Amino acid sequence: MKKAISFLSVACLFLCCLLTSCSTTPPTVSEEHMSQANDLLRQARDYARASDFENALQLAPVLAAEVKKGVETSPASAIKTDPAPDLESLLAAWESGSYAAWTTALEAGDAKATRQSLVVMKQQCASCHAAIGRPMIHVTGVR
């Protein structure tokens, strides 16, 4: 009797897990790119903290490409504000603003400027997330 109950419990648990996994929404392509960018940012931050500006700088264009792909593949349904912001303009502002300041600081090997530009970059990312009505998206790669 115990084996039957145990088997039934395991079978119910498996079915619940299966149903739950089927009902969850998979991440969009955009979310995958932004998540990858966040991971790259965290790695670059760690390199910069260790004064390994060269490796941090090597990650920078890969990170920028992921952010760009994330913006380009962002589904209209992901934007929760009306009117929707011009994502291309926000991307261009990021590329010419905080991202450019960050890469310049990395090229110079300036630890203080690198930290400061990362803070500004995080703020700019958060502003973009708020502009699309999704302020709950946090950039975790920067502290």
Secondary structure, 3 states (H helix, E strand, C coil): CHHHHHHHHHHHHHHHHHHHHHHCCCCCHHHHHHHHHHHHHHHHHHHHHCCCHHHHHHHHHHHHHHHHHHHHCCCHHHCCCCCCCCHHHHHHHHHHCHHHHHHHHHHHCCHHHHHHHHHHHHHHHHHHHHHCCCCCCCCCCCC
